[in-house]
Amino acid sequence: MGFILQVKNLRHTYSAGTPFERDALKDVSFDVREGEFLGIIGHTGSGKSTLIQHLNGLLRPTSGEILLNGKNIWAEPKKIRDVRFRVGLVFQYPEYQLFEETVYQDIAFGPKNMGKTGAELDRRVREAARLTGVRDDQLEKSPFELSGGQKRRVALAGILAMEPEILVLDEPTAGLDPAGRDNLMENIKYYHESGNRTIIFVSHSMDEIARNADRALVLKSAGVLMEGTPPEVFSRGAELLSAGLDVPTATRIAMALKARGVAIDSGIYTIDALAKALENLKAERTRGVSREENQTGGGVSC
């Protein structure tokens, strides 16, 4: 699979030419393959939000370029609106952007702006609702009658109904309770896997990135600190912690065990992998005890 999105030497400067000039991004470069689930990690102020607003043309680079299927998205500035249909961006707390009278109308808003009507519009609304877990009986309700998690799914459905080539999610589970987070992540993961869709996922939760991302991009101080698969990134747990970032719960436990002399891989990054590693250690210890007993004759003989 080729690259669907390429970011090349991206720089963005706020308040250029004034005493308040500040670089929010400096020489950021990375590629995204079609069908990839890319996680973006970084503490507050690292440049995450500024970066993702460049991906669909909400912000224009100070220098550098964004290529969508090999074409600079700013090659024809008058067509930047089309880019926003192709790269769907879901902001943090998107439920605050709901405004229509019914859930159906809110989901239909984007595709209507694309010129979709009739059966095609209805198909998009219902398909997006299905993918995000919005029930048919909720479509004619006011979105303001729904819970926070349900509103979040409606807002996500409104973006999916535009059928973007790339879905960009900014902290999609922020503020939800554990059940709501798990449910929404299941919807996102199903959407990704059901159609080999490309997702760029910004999160403070290292566990969410560890469980779901094919690859992770770590930002620090407006630049790229590291990138790679979750095993490659989280094997550098000490470096992440020293940079003021977190690591997955499983990695933190593995690092603590290793510091206490336990022979365990500190790059473990999921609870399942940690459990398996501990089971293996226990089995090895049991085999070691058995061998020792055999060598000593199995204990006291009569």
C-alpha positions as CSV (number, residue, x, y, z in Angstrom):
1,M,0.0,0.0,0.0
2,G,1.2,3.5,-0.8
3,F,1.2,6.6,1.2
4,I,-2.2,8.3,1.4
5,L,-0.8,11.3,3.4
6,Q,2.6,12.8,3.5
7,V,3.8,15.7,5.8
8,K,7.0,17.2,4.6
9,N,9.1,19.7,6.6
10,L,6.0,21.3,8.1
11,R,6.5,24.5,10.1
12,H,3.8,26.7,11.6
13,T,4.6,30.0,13.3
14,Y,2.0,31.9,15.3
15,S,2.1,35.7,15.4
16,A,5.0,35.9,12.9
17,G,6.9,39.1,12.8
18,T,5.6,40.2,16.3
19,P,7.2,40.1,19.7
20,F,4.8,37.1,20.4
21,E,6.2,35.0,17.5
22,R,6.2,31.3,18.4
23,D,6.8,28.1,16.4
24,A,4.1,25.6,17.1
25,L,5.6,23.1,14.6
26,K,9.2,22.9,13.5
27,D,10.3,20.7,10.5
28,V,7.7,18.0,11.1
29,S,7.8,15.1,8.6
30,F,6.0,11.8,8.5
31,D,4.0,9.5,6.1
32,V,0.7,7.7,6.6
33,R,-0.1,4.5,4.6
34,E,-3.5,3.8,3.3
35,G,-5.5,1.8,5.9
36,E,-3.1,2.6,8.7
37,F,-4.1,3.5,12.3
38,L,-1.6,6.1,13.4
39,G,-1.5,7.3,17.0
40,I,-0.2,10.7,17.8
41,I,1.2,11.3,21.3
42,G,2.4,14.4,23.0
43,H,1.9,16.5,26.1
44,T,0.0,19.8,26.1
45,G,1.8,22.3,24.0
46,S,3.7,19.8,21.9
47,G,1.9,20.8,18.7
48,K,-0.6,18.0,18.3
49,S,-3.7,20.2,17.8
50,T,-1.9,22.5,15.4
51,L,-0.6,19.6,13.4
52,I,-4.0,17.9,12.8
53,Q,-5.6,21.2,11.8
54,H,-3.1,21.3,8.9
55,L,-4.1,17.9,7.7
56,N,-7.4,19.1,6.2
57,G,-6.4,22.7,5.5
58,L,-7.9,24.4,8.5
59,L,-4.5,25.9,9.0
60,R,-2.0,26.8,6.2
61,P,1.7,25.9,6.8
62,T,4.2,28.7,7.3
63,S,6.5,26.4,5.3
64,G,6.5,22.8,4.2
65,E,3.6,20.9,2.6
66,I,0.9,18.4,3.1
67,L,0.4,15.8,0.3
68,L,-2.9,14.0,-0.1
69,N,-2.5,11.1,-2.5
70,G,0.7,12.8,-3.7
71,K,-0.8,16.2,-4.3
72,N,-0.2,19.3,-2.2
73,I,-3.5,20.2,-0.6
74,W,-2.8,23.9,-1.1
75,A,-1.9,23.6,-4.8
76,E,-5.4,25.0,-5.6
77,P,-6.4,27.1,-2.6
78,K,-10.0,27.6,-4.0
79,K,-10.5,23.8,-3.7
80,I,-9.4,23.5,-0.1
81,R,-13.1,22.9,0.9
82,D,-12.9,19.6,-1.0
83,V,-9.9,18.5,1.0
84,R,-12.0,19.0,4.2
85,F,-14.6,16.5,2.9
86,R,-11.7,14.0,2.1
87,V,-10.0,14.4,5.5
88,G,-12.6,14.3,8.2
89,L,-11.5,16.0,11.5
90,V,-13.4,15.3,14.7
91,F,-12.4,17.9,17.3
92,Q,-12.2,17.2,21.0
93,Y,-15.6,17.4,22.7
94,P,-17.4,17.4,19.3
95,E,-20.8,17.1,21.0
96,Y,-20.6,20.8,21.7
97,Q,-20.9,21.3,17.9
98,L,-24.3,19.6,17.6
99,F,-27.1,22.1,16.7
100,E,-29.8,20.5,14.5
101,E,-33.3,19.6,15.7
102,T,-32.8,15.8,15.3
103,V,-30.0,13.4,15.4
104,Y,-30.7,12.5,11.7
105,Q,-30.4,16.1,10.6
106,D,-27.2,16.5,12.5
107,I,-25.6,13.5,10.8
108,A,-27.0,14.6,7.5
109,F,-25.5,18.1,7.7
110,G,-22.1,17.3,6.2
111,P,-23.2,15.2,3.3
112,K,-25.9,17.8,2.5
113,N,-23.1,20.4,2.2
114,M,-21.4,18.0,-0.3
115,G,-24.6,18.1,-2.4
116,K,-25.9,14.7,-1.4
117,T,-29.7,14.2,-1.4
118,G,-32.5,11.6,-1.5
119,A,-31.6,7.9,-1.2
120,E,-27.8,8.6,-1.2
121,L,-28.1,11.0,1.7
122,D,-30.3,8.6,3.6
123,R,-27.8,5.7,3.0
124,R,-24.9,7.7,4.3
125,V,-26.8,8.8,7.4
126,R,-28.0,5.3,8.3
127,E,-24.7,3.7,7.5
128,A,-22.7,6.2,9.6
129,A,-25.2,5.8,12.5
130,R,-24.8,2.0,12.3
131,L,-21.0,2.2,12.3
132,T,-21.0,4.4,15.4
133,G,-23.7,2.6,17.4
134,V,-26.5,5.2,17.0
135,R,-29.8,3.3,17.1
136,D,-32.6,3.8,14.5
137,D,-34.9,4.9,17.3
138,Q,-32.5,7.7,18.3
139,L,-32.4,9.3,14.8
140,E,-35.6,11.3,15.3
141,K,-34.7,12.4,18.8
142,S,-33.1,15.8,19.7
143,P,-29.4,15.2,20.1
144,F,-29.7,17.2,23.4
145,E,-31.8,14.4,24.9
146,L,-28.8,12.0,24.6
147,S,-26.1,11.2,27.1
148,G,-22.5,12.5,26.6
149,G,-21.3,9.3,25.1
150,Q,-24.3,9.1,22.7
151,K,-23.7,12.7,21.7
152,R,-20.1,11.9,20.9
153,R,-21.2,9.0,18.7
154,V,-23.6,11.3,16.8
155,A,-20.9,13.9,16.2
156,L,-18.6,11.1,14.9
157,A,-21.3,9.8,12.7
158,G,-21.7,13.3,11.2
159,I,-18.1,13.1,10.0
160,L,-18.3,9.5,8.8
161,A,-21.4,10.3,6.8
162,M,-19.1,12.4,4.5
163,E,-17.2,9.2,3.9
164,P,-13.7,10.8,4.3
165,E,-10.6,9.0,2.9
166,I,-8.9,9.8,6.3
167,L,-10.5,10.2,9.7
168,V,-8.6,12.4,12.2
169,L,-9.7,12.1,15.8
170,D,-8.6,14.6,18.5
171,E,-8.9,12.9,22.0
172,P,-12.1,11.2,21.0
173,T,-12.6,9.6,24.5
174,A,-11.8,12.6,26.6
175,G,-14.3,13.2,29.4
176,L,-16.1,9.9,29.0
177,D,-16.5,7.3,31.8
178,P,-14.7,4.0,31.4
179,A,-17.7,2.2,29.8
180,G,-18.2,5.1,27.4
181,R,-14.5,5.1,26.4
182,D,-14.5,1.4,25.8
183,N,-17.7,1.6,23.8
184,L,-16.5,4.4,21.6
185,M,-13.2,2.8,21.0
186,E,-14.9,-0.4,19.9
187,N,-16.9,1.7,17.3
188,I,-13.7,3.4,16.1
189,K,-11.9,0.1,15.8
190,Y,-14.8,-1.6,14.0
191,Y,-14.9,1.3,11.6
192,H,-11.2,1.0,10.9
193,E,-11.2,-2.8,10.4
194,S,-14.5,-3.1,8.5
195,G,-13.2,-1.1,5.5
196,N,-9.4,-0.9,5.9
197,R,-9.9,2.8,6.6
198,T,-7.1,5.3,7.5
199,I,-7.3,6.8,11.0
200,I,-5.1,9.3,12.7
201,F,-5.8,9.2,16.4
202,V,-4.6,11.8,18.9
203,S,-4.7,10.7,22.5
204,H,-3.2,11.3,25.9
205,S,-3.9,7.7,26.8
206,M,-0.9,5.6,26.1
207,D,-3.0,2.5,26.7
208,E,-5.4,3.5,23.9
209,I,-2.5,4.0,21.5
210,A,-0.9,0.7,22.6
211,R,-4.1,-1.3,22.1
212,N,-5.1,0.2,18.8
213,A,-2.4,1.9,16.8
214,D,-0.3,0.3,14.0
215,R,2.3,3.0,14.5
216,A,2.9,5.9,16.9
217,L,4.2,9.4,16.3
218,V,5.6,11.1,19.5
219,L,5.7,14.9,19.5
220,K,7.8,17.1,21.8
221,S,8.5,20.8,21.8
222,A,6.9,21.3,18.3
223,G,8.9,18.5,16.7
224,V,9.0,14.7,16.3
225,L,10.7,13.0,19.2
226,M,10.3,9.5,17.8
227,E,8.1,7.3,15.7
228,G,7.6,3.6,15.1
229,T,5.4,0.6,16.0
230,P,4.1,0.4,19.6
231,P,6.9,-2.1,20.5
232,E,9.5,0.2,19.0
233,V,8.2,3.3,20.8
234,F,7.3,1.8,24.2
235,S,10.6,-0.1,24.4
236,R,12.0,3.4,24.9
237,G,9.8,3.9,28.0
238,A,12.6,5.6,30.1
239,E,13.1,8.2,27.3
240,L,9.4,8.9,27.1
241,L,9.2,9.4,30.9
242,S,12.2,11.7,30.9
243,A,10.5,13.7,28.2
244,G,7.5,14.3,30.5
245,L,5.3,11.8,28.7
246,D,3.6,8.7,30.0
247,V,3.8,5.0,29.1
248,P,1.1,2.3,29.0
249,T,0.2,0.8,32.4
250,A,1.7,-2.6,31.3
251,T,5.0,-0.9,30.4
252,R,5.2,0.9,33.7
253,I,4.7,-2.3,35.6
254,A,7.3,-4.2,33.4
255,M,9.8,-1.4,34.0
256,A,9.3,-1.5,37.7
257,L,9.7,-5.3,37.8
258,K,12.9,-5.1,35.7
259,A,14.3,-2.5,38.1
260,R,13.7,-5.0,40.9
261,G,15.7,-7.7,39.1
262,V,12.9,-9.6,37.3
263,A,14.0,-10.9,33.9
264,I,11.2,-9.3,31.9
265,D,11.1,-7.2,28.7
266,S,10.5,-3.6,29.7
267,G,9.1,-2.9,26.3
268,I,5.9,-4.8,27.0
269,Y,3.0,-2.5,26.3
270,T,-0.3,-4.4,26.7
271,I,-1.9,-6.1,29.8
272,D,-2.3,-9.3,27.8
273,A,1.4,-9.4,26.9
274,L,2.3,-8.6,30.5
275,A,0.1,-11.4,31.8
276,K,1.7,-13.9,29.3
277,A,5.2,-12.8,30.2
278,L,4.5,-13.3,33.9
279,E,3.0,-16.8,33.2
280,N,6.1,-17.7,31.2
281,L,8.4,-16.5,34.1
282,K,6.3,-18.6,36.5
283,A,6.5,-21.7,34.3
284,E,10.3,-21.3,33.9
285,R,10.6,-21.0,37.7
286,T,8.5,-24.1,38.1
287,R,10.7,-26.0,35.6
288,G,13.8,-24.8,37.4
289,V,12.6,-26.1,40.7
290,S,11.6,-29.4,39.2
291,R,15.1,-29.8,37.6
292,E,16.7,-29.0,40.9
293,E,14.6,-31.6,42.7
294,N,15.5,-34.2,40.1
295,Q,19.2,-33.5,40.4
296,T,19.0,-33.9,44.2
297,G,16.9,-37.1,44.0
298,G,13.6,-35.5,44.6
299,G,14.1,-34.9,48.3
300,V,14.5,-37.3,51.3
301,S,14.3,-41.0,50.6
302,C,13.4,-43.7,53.0
